[in-house]
Every structure is written in structure tokens, then in C-alpha cells.
Amino acid sequence: PAAMDLAYVCEWEKKPKSNHCPSIPLVCAWSCRNLIAFTTDLTHMVHIIDTEHPWDVYSINSGHTEVITCLEWDQSGSRLLSADADGHIKCWSMTDHLANSWENTVGSMVEGDPVVALSWLHNGVKLALHVEKSGASNFGEKFSRVKFSPSLTLFGGKPMEGWIAVTISGLVTVSLLKPNGQVLTSTESLCRLRCRVALADVAFTGGGNIVVATSDGSSTSPVQFYKVCVSVVNEKCKIDTEILPSLFMRCTTDPARKDKYPAITHLKFLARDMSEQVLLCASNQNSSIVECWSLRKEGLPVNNIFQQISPVVGDKQPMILKWRILSATNDLDRVSAVALPKLPISLTNTDLKVANDTKFFPGLGLALAFHDGSVHIVHRLSLQMMAVFYGSSSQRPVDEQTIKRQRTAGPLVHFKAMQLSWTSLALAGIDSHGKLSMLRISPSMGHVLDMNMSLRHLLFLLEYCMVTGYDWWDILLHVQPNMVQNLVEKLHEEYMRQNAALQQVLSTRIVAMKASLCKLSSSTIARVCDYHAKLFLIAISCTLKSLLRPHFLNTPDKSPGDRLTEICSKITDIDIDKVMINLKTEEFVLDMTTLQSLQQLIQWVGDFVLYLLASLPNQGSPVRPGHSFLRDGASLGMFRELMVVIRIWGLLKPSCLPVYTATSDTQDSMSLLFRLLTKLWLCCREENHITEPDDTLIDECCLLPSQLLIPNIDWLPINDGIISKLQNKQLVRLQFGKAPGLVGHTVSSQFDAFVRAPGQPKIDHLRRLHLGAYPTEECKSCTRCGCVTMLKSPNKVTAVKQWEQRWIKNCLCGGLWRRMPLSYS
């Protein structure tokens, strides 16, 4: 299997050549929400894409007047910093929480002084990933919180937000964002003797300090390190700096290579929170060498004379900080870009000989791109080769003559900027033509591991995304249809091993994860419908129960919602009115407009219950949506509670009840459905003691279609993302600004069975409102599940506003929203 292969490339429509300038540096940044920001040429535009819809690019006219030198996402992946060669720094955030609409809110500047390094301040949140414990049952053992202080804390220990930048003239500038939106900026010189800074990088220490590394670009000069402390004194931002030990690259002291590599071209800390390990690359016109250094505490040897006067015992020995080289490569082709892994794998210097089964773990590698178009992944500490990708122009090694011919043929296409995804399973590169390439990095690094091993890697990373809340698109890139069933089951098993509190926190995220996995195999598509319905049910249940109010001000020990759950599970009566009598109806009193405004949600509950019961007789078919609910006691219990609430509300305002089309006028549809639902719920309320529904229940459900009109349920939004088109491992070619045709393939044709046909009226999936065949309202759709909803709320009622607040920032599945063109129909 290939260690790396191209998943897709996205290019611009043929542009005039005039804009391209070979010496212009390009930059790109990849956020934990799988948004990529990048630059392409002299126009000072910042382009932002979501990796699932790369063609839907949002190009910001950034207002930068000079070339953009840095792009940095914040830890939440929803704000972006850009800095330019004129000293201007701008902070961008989403307009209306839309991933394809951005605005500049605040910024800072050091007039006329190009920015060479930029970073958000550290927020004090740090996880360590223990690859060697990937078999442990407890998430807390696999992913542990590391004690790490924020760069700056507000009153009460809350981290203060802001950014730090280093300029070419040797200044360090810090901007702090006050909670009221004000920006405090302060600028200091890094050291008394200011000198030119060609390259710099920023890292953080666990004690809350900042470390800055700088180089003047010449390999004969030392690489300098500084400690920077930020504080707030009298409402002003204060910066203190002190000098740390410096180093000279090994290749300059090596007699064989003395003047071979005159320039330092790359300087990077191995990670933002690893200030004691640094990666350096020195180059000449045609080749490069890379070195990895580590800062160690070492004992200072004490002269014998002093030893005799006062012997040094144990920890009394004086200590000194010293940079030591960990590893170096041989001479390489010329490096054009470096990408570092973002996975916080806990590694110490002694871990160079990593346990056998983890040495293929992608997160251990960093990526080097070369001028011949190839990319190498090397171990982050030992720099040993782990995988190679041969670009289009760099075919596998050939004889000397061909190489010489290639060199003279003109410049080759290569990556000028490159970033690894947050799980290191994908790599994005921007080449000299501004084309974006998305590479898959195999979880086994191209080694033939047994299927279980690769699955374990994927499972471990899915759990990591579940715990951190990061988007898991880059993991889905590797899921083949035959893995889906296995992954979903294993993920569920792992989740069930966690404690109840953690399960509660992750309860919706795991459902969203299962849904995204099941989308990738034609045999599990029907379950996607169930998972989406389950997310919707959980959200409706929380919202409706939160509207209930205790009758007296002296608050009872249980909220009305909790008491409702308790009573409904205790009283297993099949008669809805007998269950209702046990509740304090005064807690259910809401005003009439509120009840009316909830009708669409209430209708969904009513329709869904009817659909489920009517599908019970042919339950043998798992390819039908709704199948998994028939055995899911918890969900059926939720539906049962909601039916009771709706029944009480119907007494207050009959027009809020679900509308059923019945064949007889006298039939009480709600109590009929409640009776059947209760019987079904009793069969599976105890998870480890599920019984089959008896024949009378099945017979009664068989009669339902003759008593009531069974509704059509709107199952799934249209799936227009790229992920399922990448499964056959064929390279997909895309163009910015041009949505690809929905190419038919096995999974999507299965998918269409549950999707509305293009001409049918559209629906607002979250408000359950019909939008008509050609909607006139502006809509937004989820970047992950494709759910569509109106951008502006048509409602004024508080209760509905409360429902809408649930998905103002993210879809119910956790995906980001993107604005849809009005012509989406």
C-alpha cells in the first residue's frame, strides 16, 4: 500500500501568468475544525476552504498592502490571524458563524516592520496522547491533561486571549484582547543589541513563559533564544525578555561541510508547547540539511580542588542549560517547505526507540517538501525516513543524465507551503501555481499491517477527536466500506467503558461520529437516517423539557423535566391519561403563542412515532430507516415522555397537537399510538433483557396503515461533500468556485433512496418548515451532514429562539455552517 497518495487537487481557472512571482513566500494554516486558510500570489487575498467542500472557497480581500507572511488559527479553530510585510496584524472571525463568510474584527501593527513569526497566546489547555496505552479502557489514561499555565491569566485564572509577533528588526509585540473588545498592545526589543531577524518561531513553556527563537538567516551566526514574560500592570501590557542559551548549527562546524550550506532557511520549534526542541534547516542553491536539537539541563563538572574543600553531594551539583544535537539528516534535495505534526504525542528524548507497533504512527512524523516536487515524512526526533511521496515531476530515482536534463528543463512544481492535519492523516500543500493538493497519509505509513492494526490507529484517533471536540474529516479519508461496521461497533464499546458523566458529555458527539462513518458504506446508509433522527430527538427532548417550570418558587429537588422522566419510567401503564394524572399539570402551563410556535417540532414527534410503529411488522429489514429505534429502549422512552407532555399541552391549546389523517372521526389517535409505543418500549426498556414484541402488538401495528395515513419522513439532506467520492482511491480533480457534478457511485445511489428528489419542495431540516421548491429565503447548510436551515429566524417567540440557539454556531451534528447560494435548488 502507498504510504501517501493524492486524494484531490483543486486549482484555479487558468489565470494570467503575470501575477505569479517565484520569490513570493506562500503561507497556509489548518484549523482543528478542518478549515484551511492559504495565500496564492501577489493579490494579498486570504483564501479559506472547508476540506469537505474545497471548491467553495471564500476569498477575503484582506486589506493587507504588502505580502502576507503569516497565518495562524486559534485553538478553537474559528478565528484566524494574518500578518504582512508592513507590520499589520489582523484578526478574522466568522460572520454569523458561517464558515464561508469572514470579517476583520480587531488588529494591531508595528508600522513598516515586516512580521516574521506570529502565534496566539497559549490558553493553558494541553493534552498528552499516550500511543502506547491505546489499548487502555479509560479515555483518561489514553489522553491526559497536562499541567500547563496560560501565557497570561485574568482574574480567577481565566486565560487572557491575545497574540504575539516577532518582526524583522528584532521587536516582539504582544496584543491582549480584553473581554470588552479593547486591544492592549505593547512592543519591546528582544534584546539590547537589536539585529536583523530573518526567521523566528514562538513556543510556550508549562510555567506560562514564552520562548522566541531567531536567526539572521546566515548559518555562520548563532540561532538565538529568548524568554519572554507578559504581564498586565496598571491596565497596560508589559513585556520582559531575557536571553537563553544559543546554538550554532552542526553543519557549520563539520569540516566536510564547512561552507556548504550558507543560509538557514527553516527554523521551527517541534510544537508550540515544546520549547525545548527545535528543528533547523540549512540550504544552498540545490541542497539542504536538517538538524533536530534539544535543550537539556546538565550538571556542571566541578574542579577537584573545589571538590576537596566542599564535596558536591547529590542534587547540590550546579546545573546548566545546554543545546545538544539529537539527530541530523544526510545531504538532501533543497527543502521548499516544512510541516510539523499537531498531535501532542507524549515523547521524551529517550523515546527515540519507540515501541515497535507505534513506529508507524503518522503523528510521529514531520513532513519535508522538496524543490523536485517530492515530500518525505521523517520521524520528528530521529529524522529517519518514514514515508515518501513522489510528486508529478519527481519520478522515482533515475539515472544521473535524466536528473541533469530535468534540472535544466526549468523550475519544477513544488509545495511552497504545507500543513499536516490535526491527526496527521492528511497533508495539504500549496504549490507555486496556487493549486491546493490534498494528500492522504496511510495510518500504517505504507507498511503492510494487519487490518486490525490500521483500525486500531483510526479508532484511537476517532476517540481523540471525540474527547477534544476536533473535527474528524481527515480520519474519514481512510475509512473503506468494509471497515465501517467494525469501527462503529468498536467505538461504541470504547464509549460504553467510560464513566457515566463522560458518557453524558460525549453522548451527542458519538452519535454524530457513527452517522458520518455509516455514510461511507452502502450497507449502513439507512443507519445514518437513524442517527440523525436520534440527534434531533435528543435536542427536542432537552428543549421541550427545559420549558417546564416548577409551580412554586421554593424549588423542588428535581426539575420538572427530571420528574417527568422518573414518573414515565415508573408508571408503565399503557393508558396515556393514567400516566398523565401522576404529573403536576400546573408545571406544564405555557402561554398559547409558545405552544403554537412549537407545533412543527411536536408534529415531527407525532409523525415519527407513527412511522416507527407502522414499520414494526416488517422489522426484519435493517436497510429501512428507523430499524435501530425498534430496539432502543432509551429513545422509545424519550418519545413516550414527549407524547405525555404533548397530550397535556393539547388540553391547553388543541391546535398545537400533531395533525393525523385518520379514517374514523371518533378515534383518539394519540392514545392509540401511546398504547402501542408503551408495549414496544416495555419489550426493550432493560438493555440486557430485550424480548420480542408479541403477535397482538404486531397485529395492531399491521392495522395502523388502515386507521391512519402513514407520513413520509424526510430522512436525509442531499450529500454534496467530497469524502464519499474519494473512496475508490482515484484522484479527484476540482476547480475553485465550481461545484463538481454529483457523480453517481455505489454509495451515493443508495443514499438517494432517502433524499428528496431535486424538483421536490425543500425543507428546513431543523425548524421542520417547508421552504417550497425554489426557496426565496437565504439558507445555510451544514458542512458535514448537509442539513439545511434558514439563515434568519422567522420567529419571535422565546421558546423557539431557545430551540434555535441550540444550533446557531454548529449543526446538531457539530458541523460548521456555510451560507448557501440562493439558487441551491
N, C-alpha and C positions, 0 to 999 in steps of 0.2 A: 504493500500500500504506500502511496505517496505521503511523505511527511507534510508537504504543503501543496495545495493546489488552488488555482484561481476559481472562486465561486462566481463573481461577476465583475465586470468593468463598466464604468459609467463615464461617458465622455461628452464633451460639449459639441454642439453643432459646429461644423467647420468654421473656425474663426480666422480673421486675417492674421498673418504671421507677425505683424508689426508689434503687437503687444508683448510678445514673449522676449524676455531678456534673460540670457543664461546665468548672469551673475546674481539675479534676484533670489534671495532665500525664500523658500515657501515654508509655511508652518501648518500643523494640524493638531487637533486635540480631540480626544474621545472621552465622552462622559459616561458615568455609571448607568445612565438611562439609555445608552446606546444611541446617543446623538453624536455626530461628528461635525466639527467646525474646521474649515480649512481655507487657505488663500490659494489663488492660482496665478496671479500676474500683477501688472502694474496698476490695476484699476482700484486698488485699496478696498476691494469688496471682501466681506467675510461671508462664506457660504456655509449654510447649516443643513445637514440632512439627517433623517432618521434611517438607520441601516435597513429597515424593512421596506422603505419606500424611497430608495436613493434618488429616483428621478424627480421627486417632489422637493426640489431644492429651494431653500429660502435664501436669497442673496441680499445681504444688508449693505446698503450704501453707507459705509461705516463713518464717513466724515473724517477719516484719517487723511492727512495730506501727504504723509510720507509712507514708505513701505512698512507693512505690518510685520513686526519682529517676533511677537509672542502671542499665543492664545492659551488660556487656562480656564478649565471648568472648575466650579466649586464642588465641594464634597457631595452635595445633593444632586449634582448633575443638571441643575436648572438655571444656573447663572453663568455667564461667560465673561472673562476679562480679555480685552485686546489692547496691545501696546504697539507704538510705532517708533520710527527712527527720528521723530521730532519730540519725543518725551511725553507724548499724550497717552493716557491710560483710560479706557472706557469700560464700564460695566454694563452688560446687556442682560435683560431678563425677558421672559415670555410675556407677550401681550395677551391678556385673558386666558392665561395658562395654555396657549396654543403652541405646539412645537414648530409650527411653520409661520410664526409671527413674532418678531422681536423688537424691543425698543431699548434705547440707551437711557438709563436712569441717572447714574452718577458717574463721576470720574475724578481724575487728578492729573497733574502734569509737572514735569521738570522741563521748562521751556528749552527747546532746541537741543536736548541731550538724549541721544538715542537709548532706548531701553534694551538691555541685552538679556535680562533674566526677570521673571515675574512669577509670583506664586500667591495664592490665597494664604492667609494665616491659618495655622493648624487649629482645629476645633477640639482637640483633645480626645477624639474618638479613634481608638486603634484596636483592630482585631488581629490576632495571630492565627494563622492557619496551620494546623498540625497534620501534615500529609501522612505522617507515619501512624496517626491514630484514626485514619479514615474508616477503620472497622469498628471504632468505639460506638456505643449505642447513644451516648448523650451528646447533643449538639454542643453543650458547654465544654466538653473535652476536645472536640474537633476544632471549634472556633472559640478562642478565649479572649476576653477583654484584657488589653494590656494597660497597665497604669501609665498614663501619658498626660502631661499637663498641656492645656491650650497655650498658644503663644501669649495670650492676654485674657484675663478674666474680668468680667463685670462684677458688680456687687452680687454676692450669693453664689459665686463660682460659675456663672453662665459664661461660655466663651464669647469673646468680642469678635465680631466679624471685621474683615479688612484684608488688605493685600500689601505685599512688599515687593519692591522692584529694585534692580541694580542698573545703573546707567554706564555708558561707555567712558565717562570722565571719572568714574570711581565714586559716585554718590550712591547712597542707599536711601530709598524713600519709602515711607510707610503711611498708608491711609487707613483710618479706622472708620467703620460705619456705625454711627450712634443709632440706638433704637429709634430715635425721632427722624432718621433720614439724613441728618447732618454728616458731613465728612470731615474728620480731623486729619490733616496731612502734615508730616514733618520730614525734613530731608537733612541728612548728615553725610559727611565724608567718611568713607570706610576706614581710612587711616590718615595720619598727619601728612604723609607724603602721598599726595594723590597721583596715581599714574593711570595710563590708559587701560581700560578693561575690554578686551576683545570678546572674551567668553566668560560666562558666570553661571552659577546654579545656586539654588537655595534648598536647604533641608532643615529639619527640626529635630530637637533633642527631647527626650522624655521629660526633662526638667522644665520645659517651656521656653528654652532658648532657641535662637535661630542661627544656623551656620551658613555663611556665604563662601563659596569657592570662586576664585577669579584667576584668569590667565591673561597676559597681554598678547597672547597669540604666538609668541615665539617659544620654541621648545628649549631654548637655552636660558630662559628666565624661569624662576620658580613658579609653581602653582601655589597661590596664597589662600589661606583660610582665615576667616574672621568669625568671632562670636558676636551676635547682635542681640541686645535685650531691648524690648519695647515696654514702655510703661505710660500711664496717664498721670500727669501731675498738674493740678490746677486747671483741669479741662483742656490741657494741651498734651499733645503726643510727644513723648521724649524717647530718644534713641541713644543707647550706649553701645560702643563697639570695643572689642579687644582682639588682639592678634593671637591666632592659634599657630601651631607648628605648620611649616610649609613643606613642599617636596619638589624634587627635580625628577622628571621622567627618567626611567631606567635607560631608555634607548639613547639618551644623550650622553650617558656616562659609559655606555658599552663601546669599547674601542672599534669593534667591527662596524658599528652603525653610527659613529660619532656625528657626522654632519648629514646623515642620510635623510632625516625627517625634520626639516627646519620649522614646520608650523604645527602648533596644537590646533586641531580642527573641531574636536568634540570634548566637552567636559561635563560630566553628569554624575550626580550622586546616584547610587543604585536605586534608591527610593526616597521619596520626600521625607520619610521618617527614619532613614538610615544615614545619619550624618557622619558615620564613621567608615563608610565605604564609598569609594569614588572610582568612576570609570574614565579613562583618558584615551584619546586617540590622537596620534601624531602622523602627519602625512607629508608627502612631496607631490609632484605633478601626477605620478602614476600609481603610487602605492601608499599603504598605511600600516601602522602597527597599533595594537590596542593593549592597554595595561589596566589591571584592576588593583587598587591599593586599599589598605585597611589601616585605620588609626588604632594603635594599641597602647595600653598602659604597660610600661616596662619598668622593672626595678633598675635603679642606677647602681652600678657596681661601686663599692666604697673601697678606697685605698687601704692596704693592710695597716699602715701606720695609724690611721684613724680607728680601724677595727680594734687595735690593741688598746687604745685609750678608752673607747666606749663601744663594746661589741654591739653590732646591729642584730636585734633579735626579732624574728617573725615579721610582723607587719610594720615594724618601725622603719624598714628599708625605704629610702626616698624613692618616689615613683616619678616617671616622666612620660609624657605622651609622645608617641613617635609614629610616623607613617612607615608602613612596611609594604613591600610589593607582594601581592598574593599570587598573581599569575600574569602572563603576557602571551600574546599570540606570536606566531612567526610573521614574516612579511606577507601582507595581504594585498589584494587589489585595492584601489583607492575607495575609501568609505565615503558614501554620499549622505547617509542618514543613520541614526541610531534610535531604536525604540526600546524602552525599558518595561519590564513586567509590572503590573499593578497589584498582583496577588500578594498579600502580606504573609508569604510563607515564612515561618519562623526558622531562620538559618543562622547558625553561628559560623565563625571562620573554620571551626573544626568539622563542619558538616560537608567539607569538600567531597568526602567519600560518602555520598548519600546512599541510604539503604537501597538495595537492588531494585525493588519494584517501583520506587518513586523516581528513578533516574530518568524515566521517560516523561515525567510530569511536565507539561508545557510551561506551567508557571515558573519553572526554574530557569527558563532561558531568556536571554535578551536578543533582540534582532539587530543585525547589521546589514545595511543595504549598500551595494557597491555600484561603481560607475559603469560596470558592464551589464547592469540590469539584474544581477542575481541578489538573493537575500540569504544570509546564513543565520541560523539560530544557534547561539553558543551558551554554555552554562554560565549563569550570572556570576559565579565566583571563580570557577576553574578556567573559564573561557574555552573549554573544549567544545568541539563541534557537536551539535545535537541533530541538526537537520539543514537541508539546503533546498532552495527553490531556484531553478534556473529561469531567468526572465526570458522574454521572447528573443532578445538579441544575444543573450549569452548561452548559446547551446553548450551542452556538456563539453568538458575539456577536449580540445582538438590539438592537432599538431601546431608547432610554432608558426609556420607560414600563414595559416588561416588567421591566427591571432593577430599577426602583424597586419594582414590585409584588413581585418576588422578595425584595428586602431586607426588606420589611415582613412577608412571609409567615412569618417565624420563622427560627430558625437552620438553616443548610444542613448537610448531612452532609459532612464533610471529613476528611482524614487528620490525626490529631493526632501520629502518629509514623510514620516512614517509613525504609526502608533499601534500598539497592541491593545486588544480589547481587555475588559476588566477580568476576564477569566483566562486570558492568553490563548483562547481557542480560535481567535481570528486576528488578522493583521490588515490594516488599511494603509495604502501607500498613495501618495500624490506624485505623479511623475512630472517631467519637465513640460509636458503639454497640458498640465492641469487635469489630466484624466485620473479618476479615482479607481484603484483596484482593491478588491476585497479578497483576501486570501484566507482559506481555511487552514488551521494548523491541527494536524491529527492528534487526538488525545493520547495516542500511543507513540507519537513522534515518528510514525512510519515504521516502527518495529512490528513484527507480527506477534501481537499479544493475543491471548485468547479473548474471545468476545467479552467474557466476564470482567476482564481487567479494564477494557475500554469503558464498559458500562459502569464500573466502579468509579472511574475518574469522572464520568459525566454526572453520576449520581451525587458524588461528593461536591461537585461544583454547583449542581442544582440546589443542594442543601445550603451551600454558602450564599447563593443568591436569595434563598428563602429567608435566611437569618438576617442578611444585610438590607434586603429590600431592593437590591440592584436588579436591573432588567436582565433576563436570561436569553436574549435573542441569539447571542453568539454560541450558546450551548446547543440550541435547536438546529444550528447549521450542520451538526454532526449526527443528528438522530435519523436513522434509517427506519422505514416502516416496520421491519421485523424486530426493532428494539422497543417500540412504543409500549406494548403490553407489559413487558418486563420492567421497564423504567417506572411506569405508573404504579405497579404493584410494590416495587422496592421502595419508592418514595413514600408510599402510604405506610408501609411497615415501619420505616425510619421515623416518620411523623408520629405514629402511634406509640413509639417508645419514649417520647418526650413527656415531661410533666404536664399536668392539666393546664396550668397557667400559660405555658409556652404554646401549647396546642391552641388555646383560645386566641392568642396574639396572631398565630400564623394561619388561623382557620380559613380565611378567605384566600390568602396567597397560595396555599397549596391547591385549592380548587382551581384557581386561575392557571397554575402551572400544569395541572393534569389536563385542563382544557387545551392548552397550547401544544402539549405533547400529542394528545389524541387527534389533533388536526392533521398530524403528519402520517396517518395510516388510514387507508380506505376502510379497514375493518373496524376502526374505532371512531369514525366520524360521528356516528349517532350519539356517542357519549359526550361529544363536545356540546351538543344541544343541552344535555342534562346538566353538565357543569355550569353552563351559562345560566340556565334556569335556577340552579341552586344558588349562585351568587345573587341573583335577582331576589330570590325568596328570602335569603338571609337579610338583605338590605331592607326589603319591605317589612319583614317581621320586626327588625330593630326600629324602623321609623314609626310604624303604627303603634308599637308598644310604648314608644317614648312619648306618644301624645296623651297617654292616660295619666291622670293626675290624682294623687291621694285626696280624699274628700276633706279631711281635717288638716289643719296646719301642723298639729303635732305629728311629725312624720312617723309613719309606722316603720317597723324594722325591715320590711320588704317593700320594694316598689310595686305598684300595681301590675307592672309587666311581669315581675318575678312571681307574684302571687297567682297571676293568670296561668303561667306555666305550671306552677305547683298543683293548682286545683285541676287543670285539664289532665295532668298525668295521673292524679289520684282518682278522679271520678271517671271511670271508664264506661260510663253509660252511653248507649248508642242514641239516646234521645237528646237532641241539641238543647231543648228547653230545660231538661233536668240538670244539664251541666250549667246552664246559664243562671239558674236560680241560686247557685252557690256563690255567685260573684256579687260584689257590691256594685250595682249598676251605676251608682252616682259617680264612680271613678271614671265611667266611660262617657260622661256627658261632654260633648264638644259642640261648638256653635255650628249652625246649619251650613254656612258657606264653606267651612273647613270640611265637613262631611261630604258636601257635594264635590269639592275640588279633589277629593281622594277617589272619586268613582272609577277613574281609569285603572288605578292600581288594584282596587277592590275587584273590578271586572276581571283583571288578569288572574287573581287568586281563584275566583269562581270558575273561570274557563279552564284553568289548569287542572283543578280538582276533577272537573267533569271529564276532561280529556284522559286523565290518568285512569279513572275508574272504568271508562269505556274501553281502554286498551288492555285492561286486566285479562279478559278472556284469551287474547292471543299473546299472552306474555312470553310465550316460548321464543319470541324473536328478539334477540338482543340488538338487531340492527335498527329497531324502531326507537325513536327518541322517547324518553320517559321511562324506558325499561328499568333503569337503575333506581328510580324512585319507588318502584313497587316493593323493594326490599329494604328501603331506607327509613327505619323507624323514626329517626330524629327529624327528617324532613316532613314525613307524614304527620308527626306530632305538631310541627310548626303550622302546617296547613290547617290542622284541626283547631288549634288555638285561634288562628285568624278567622276561621269560619264562625267561631263563637263571638269574637269581637264584632265581626260584620253583622251578625244576627242582632246584637244589642243595638248597634248603630242604626240598623234598618228600622228599629222601633221608633227611633228619634226622627229619622228622615228616610222614608221609604225609597226616595229617588236615588239614594247612594248605593242601594243594593245592586249586586250583579244582575244583568238582564239575561234571562234564559228564554229560549223559544221552546215552549212546552206544547205537547199535543192536547193536554187537558187543562181547562181553566182552573180546576179546583186543586190541582197538585201543588204541594208545598215542596218545591224543588230543593231548597236549601236543606230542609230536614231529611229529605231522601238522601242527598249526597253526603250529609254529615253521618247518617246511619251507616252507609256503605264504607265511607272513609274510616270510621272508627273500627269497623270489623277488620278492614285491611290492616290498620295500624296495630290492632291487637295481635295480629299474626307475627309482626316483626318488631315489636317495641323493645324486646330484650335481644340485644345484638347476638348473644351466643345461643339463643334459643328461638330460632325462626321456624315457624310452622307454615305449611302450605295453606292458602285460602281454601275454605271448604266449598263444596259444589253449589250450595244455595247462594253463597256470595257471588260466585262466578255466574250462576244463572241470572241473578238480579242485575249484574253488570251487563250481561248479554242483552237484557231488556232496555237498557238506557237509551240506545240509539232510537228505539221506537217511542220513547217518552220525551226525550229532549234532543234538540239539534246539537250535534257534537261540533264544537267550534274548530276552526283551523287555527293552529298555534303558529305564530311567526317564530321560526326557530332561530335562524342564524342570519347575521348580516353578511353581505357579499364579501368574499375574501379576495382582496386585490393585492396582498403583500407578495413579497418575492420568495419567502422561505420555502414554500412547498414546490416552487419551480426549480429549486436548486438540488432536489434530492437525487436526481439521476446523474449528478456529478458532471453534467455538461456545462461548459462556461456560458453564462448568460450575458449578452451584450446589451447595454442600456444607454439611453441618451438623457442628459439633464433636461428637465422641462417637458419630457414626453413620456406619458404613461404607456407601458408596454401593453399590447393586446392581451386579453386574458386567454393565454394559450391553454387549450384543453389538455389535461393529462389525467392519469387514473384518479388521483386523489380528488382533483377539483371536480371531475364529473360526478363522483359520488357525493361531493359536497353540494352540488347544485340541487339535489333532491330536496334539501332543506332550506333553500334560499328562494326568495321571491323572484319571479321572472322579471327581466328588465322593464317590461311595459307596465307592470302592476303598480298600484299605488304604494308609495313609500310609507314607512312608519318610523316614528320617533321611538327607538327601542327602549328608552328609559322613562319617557313620560307616557308611553303607550298611547300616543296620539297619532291619528292618520294625517299624513302630510300631503296626500294627493299624488298623482302620477308624476307631476312636474312641480316639485316644491318651489314655493316663492320665498320661503324663509331661508336665511343663511343657516347652514348646519355645520356641525363638527363631527368628525368620526374618530374612533379610537385607532391609534397606530398599530395596536396588536390584534384586537378581536374584530375590528371593523364596525363596532356598534355605532349607530348614527343617532344624534340628538340635536335639537335646535340650539343655536348659539345663545340667543336671547330668550329669557324666560317669559312665556306668555302669562304667567301667573302673578297675582299679587298676594295670595293667601300665605300666611306664615307657615302653615303645616307643609305646604307644597315646597315652599322655599327651603324648609328643613330637609325635605327629600332631595331637592336639587343640590343642596350644599354637600351631600354625600359624594357627588361626582363632579364637583366644579373643577378640581385640579386634575383628577385622574378618572378614568373609566372605572366601573365596578371591578374590572379585571386587573386594575393597576396600571394599564397602559396610558400613555400621554395622548392628549387630543391633538388633532390637526384640523385646521379650517378646510372645509370642502368647497370646491368651486360650485357656483350656483347651478351649473349645468350638469351636476353629477348624475342626474337621472339619465 
